Amino acid sequence: MRFMTSSDKPETASAEPTGVAAQDWAQAAADPQYRAAVVDLLGALAYGELAAFERLAEDAKLAPTLADKAELAKMASAEFHHFERLRNRLTEIGEDATQAMEPFVAALDGFHRQTAPSDWLEGLVKAYVGDSIASDFYREVAARLDTDTRELVLAVLDDTGHAEFAVEKVRAAIDADPRVGGRLALWARRLMGEALSQSQRVVADRDALSTMLVGGVADGFDLAEVGRMFSRITEAHTKRMAALGLAA
């Protein structure tokens, strides 16, 4: 579930792409380590989208109205379409999508178990705030990928058009009962910590992916850039919290 508006997204560097980021897939994939890193990345994203689709079906049970249930069904459809694009891309490059996703099942399922919403509003906050933190991280990585992979990753991370829906529902609930705001603010802070930890675990467990991120493959991050990246992610999180009417 990706609730993002253009102003919420971290501002990444606008310099002209160089190295791998200036190559297409055919050129970049000649490096087997880079290819393995991209397969890992697409596998992680594909399972994330599939899990989001499944979770929306569960969240729909908490929806207070029939109209809200229908809106969640629409969101679920968008998530499944993103999953299909990733699965199809893995097949196109000669990889088994199920095998590519398998290494990330335990970590992502664990994250969702630890952050299961207790009600409708917590589910909306998780979708709008929590999932978007992981999206920000993948978007930062995408800037360093080959042109074909970057285009796909950014497309499946793009806003599904429902940010306004989440903001409207949460703000209306807070207006009706201001005490709700404190509870949801604490929930959002917990989500941020869990999401960042989960992203770090996913990368640390996959050698090809971690090597790419620290500069061993493609144009990775140095320590200074890692700090700037997390500053951008934190700033985007603060903007989302403000949009919901919550204190960061």
N, C-alpha and C positions, 0 to 999 in steps of 0.2 A: 504494500500500500504506500504510494508515494504522494504525499500532499506537499507540493512545493509551488511557490509563486516565484517569479523572476527575481524579485527583490530579496527573497529569502536565501537564494543560493550563494555560497561563498564566492567571492571575487577572486578568480585565479588569474595568473599572469597572462598578459595579452601578447607576449613576444611571439615572433614567428617561430613555428615548430622547427626543430633541428633533430638530427639523428634519427632514431626509430620513429619519432612522432611525425617526421616528414616523409616516411615510407608508407607504401601500401602493405597489405597483408602478405602478398606473394614475396615481397622483398624481405620483410621483417622475419617471416616464419622460417627463413633459411637458417636462422640461429635456433637450434633445438631447445636451448634453455629458455629463450623468449617464448617459443611456441608452447612449452610446458606451462609457463607462467600464465599465458593467455587462456589456455584450457582450464587451468585452476580458477582464474577469475570468472570466466563464463560459467563454469560449473557452480561456483558459489552464488553468482547472481541468479542463475536458473533455479536453484533450489530455494533461494530467497523469495523469488516470485511465486513459485509453487506453494510455498508455505504461507505466503500472504493470501493467496487465493483460498486456501483451506481455512485460514484464520477468519477471513471475512464471513465465511459461511457460519462459523461459530458465533461471531459477533452479531450476525443478523438475528440470532435468537434473543439478544438483549435489546434489540431495537424497540422503542416505545410505540411506533406507529407503522402502519402498512407502507406509507410513503418512505419512511426511513429504511425499511427492509428492502424496498425496491431500489433505493439509492445504493445500498450496500451490494446488491446483486450487480448493479452496473459497474461498481468499482471492482468487484471480483472478476467480472468479464474482462476488464482492462488488464488486470494483473495476469490472468491466464493467457491473454494475447501476448504479453511481454514474455512470459515463460516459453510460449511456442516459438517466438522469434529466436530466443537464445538456444533452445533445443535444436531448431532447424539449422542455425549457424554452426553448432557443434557437429551436426551430421554432415554439413557441407564441407567442413575441413577434415573429414575423415575420423571423427572422434565419436565414441559412444556417450550419449548424453547422460545416461544413468550412471555410468562409471565416473564421469566427470563430476557429477553432483554428490556421489556417495561420501567422499571425504569430509563434506561439510554438514552432513545431516545431524550428527551428534551435537556439534557446537550450536547450530542454529535452533535445533529443537530444544536444547538446554536453555538457550536465551529466552525462547518463547514460554517455556514452562516457568521460568523465574519471573517473567513479566506478564503473566496472564492477568488481564483486566478483570476487576470484580464487578464492573457495571458498564453501561453504555458509554458514559462520558470518559471513563478511563480508556476504553477501547479507541475512542476518537482521538484522545490525546496521544496514545501510543502510536497511532497511524500517522498523525500530523507531525509530532515531535520526535518520537523514538525512532521510527523507521527512517526518517529523513536524515538522521545523523549518520547512519550507515550509508545512505545514498550520497551524502556529502563526501564521505571518505572515498567511495568508488568514483565519484566525479573527479576528485583530485587525481586519482590514479589514471583515469581516462585521458587526462591531458598529456600523458607520457606514452600513450599507446600508438600503434600504427593507425593510419587514417581510417581504414575499414572497420577495425575493432572499436576505435574511439566513437565513430558515428553510431554503431550499434549500441554500445554501452550508454551513451548519452540519451539515445532514444528510449531505452527501456527504463531509464531513471527519471525521465521527464514527468512533469506534473500530469496526473490523469484527469485534472480538471475539477477536483473536488475539494480543494483547499477552502474555498468559500463556504462549502457545506459544513465542514468541521468547525471552522471559526464561528459561524453563525450559531450552531447548536451549543457549543461550549460557552460562548459569551452570553447567550440567552439564559443558560442554566445559572451562570454566575450572577446575572442581573436579578434572577428570581430568588436566589439564595446565595448571598456573598460568601457564606461559609464554605461553599463548594470550592471557591477559588484557592483557599489555603490547602485543602486536601489534594487538588489537582496539581498545584505547584510542587508539592512534595513528590508526588508521583512522577512528574516530568523530570525532576532532578534525578530521581532514582533511574529512570529510563536512560538518561544521558550517560550516567556512569556505567550502566550495564552494556549499553550499545558500544561505547568506546572500548570497554574491556573485551567484548565479544569480537570486535573487529581486529584487535591486537592478537587475540588467540587464533583466529582464523589464519592470519598472515604468518604467525610464528610457527604454526604446524605444517606449513607448506614451503619447502626449501626454495622451489623455483619462484614462488610469489614473493617471498621475503627477499631473495637475492635481487629481484627486479626492483623492488621498492627502495633498497639501499644503494642502488647504483651499479650493481654487478651486471645487470642486463638493462638495455634501454637507457633512458635518462632518468635515473632514480633520484631520490631525495637525499640531500645531505642533512646533517643534524640541524643546521639553522633553518632549512626549508621545512623540516618536520615540525619545528616550533611554530613557524608561520602558518603551516597547514592547519594545525590544531587551533590556532588563534582564529583563523577564518571559520572553521567549523563551529567554534564556540560563539562567534559573533552571529552566525546564521541561526544558531539555537536561540540566542537572546531575542532576535527579531521574531522568531516564531512564537516564543513565549509572550512577547508583547502583543502580537496579533490576537492571541487567545485571551488577553487580559490577565495574564499570570505574571508573577514576579519570577525572574530568572534565578 
